Amino acid sequence: MSLIGPMDPLEPEKTPHFQFRAIELRCPAAMFANLLQLITRRTPSDYERNFVREVRVRQRSPRNPKIERLFLWCWVIILVKSFLVLWVVHKYHMSFSANWIIIPTVVAALVCTAAYFWRD
């Protein structure tokens, strides 16, 4: 019995024939290398050699004018969106405050802008 049956049981001659190769794990112990180290409580021999001891940053990364222009355009779009939302909520007498839309948008934009300018 096949795991993949016919698409229509009344027409078995139109059964799709899929050719799948069996996947073999040649070295299943390699998958659990870290688990075995955890169980046996042995540290790898090159543990201390690969450990990062110090990172020094000599200068700030240069600002990208294209990205700063993109931020400016995004803030303009957010400003237009905010005024549009205020106008729509006021004109159509919506039953919620426009701040529910405006404040999360501005907070998310502030977080993105701060992350870019304070990245170093």
N, C-alpha and C positions, 0 to 999 in steps of 0.2 A: 504494500500500500504506500502510495506516495504522499508526502507532506503537502505537496502542491497539487490540488485536485483540479478537475476540469472547470472551466469558467461556466459552462452550461452543462448540467448533468445529462441532458438529453442529447447533446452532441459531443461525445467523447473524442471524436476525431479532430476537434478544434482545440484540444487541450494544448496550452502553451508548454513548450519544453524548455526549461531553464537549465543551463549548465552551471552549476556552482562547484567551485573547488573547495575541498576540505581545507580548513586552516589548522595547521599544526603548530604547537608550541614546542620548539626544539629544545629550549632550556627553561623549563618552568621555574627553576630555582632562581634565575636571574631576576624574575619579576619581584621576588620577595627579599631582595638583598638588604634593603633597609629594615624590613621587618625582622629578619634574622639577626641583624646587628642589634636591634632594640631588644630582642629576646635574650640574646647571649650577653648583652651589655658590654660588648667590645667596641672600642672606638676605632675608626679606620686609621691606617698608618699615616696617611697624608692629611689628617684633620687639621693639625696646627699649621701646616704649610699653606693650605688654601684659605685660611681665615683672613678676612680683611681687618687690618689693624688700624689704619688711619686713612682718611680722605681729606684732601686739602683743595680748596677752591681759591684760586688766586685772583680771579676777576669775575665780575658778573657777566652773564651771557648777554650778547648784544640784542637790543630790541629789534623786532622785525617791523618795518613801517607798514608792510602789507597787512599784517595781523592787527596792528593798531588802527589802521583804516577800517578793517572789518569790524573791530569793536565799535568804532564810531558809528558806522552804518547800522549795526545791530541796535545800538542805543537809540538812534533816530527811529528805527522801526518800532522799538518798544514804546517810545514816546507817542508815536502816531497810533499804535494799537491801544494805548491807555486812553487817549482822548476819544478814540472811536468807541471803545467799550463804555466810557462814561456817557457819551452821547446816545448810544443805543439803549443803555439801561434807563436813562432819563426819558427818552422819547417814547419807548414802548412800555414804560411802567413795569419793568421786570420786578419779580418778587424777591430779588436778592440784591445784595450790595455789590457794586462794581469792584470793591476792594478784594473780593474773593478771587478775582481774576488778575487784578493789577499787582497786588502785593506779592504773590508767589513768583510772578514773572520778574519783577524788579529784584527780589531777593536772589533768585537764581542767576540773574545777570550780574548782580553785585558779586556773588561768589566766584563766578567765572572770571570777571574782570580782576578781582583781587588776587585770584590764583595766578593769573598771567603776570600782573605787575609785581607781585611779591614772591615770584617763583624762586628767587635765589636767596 
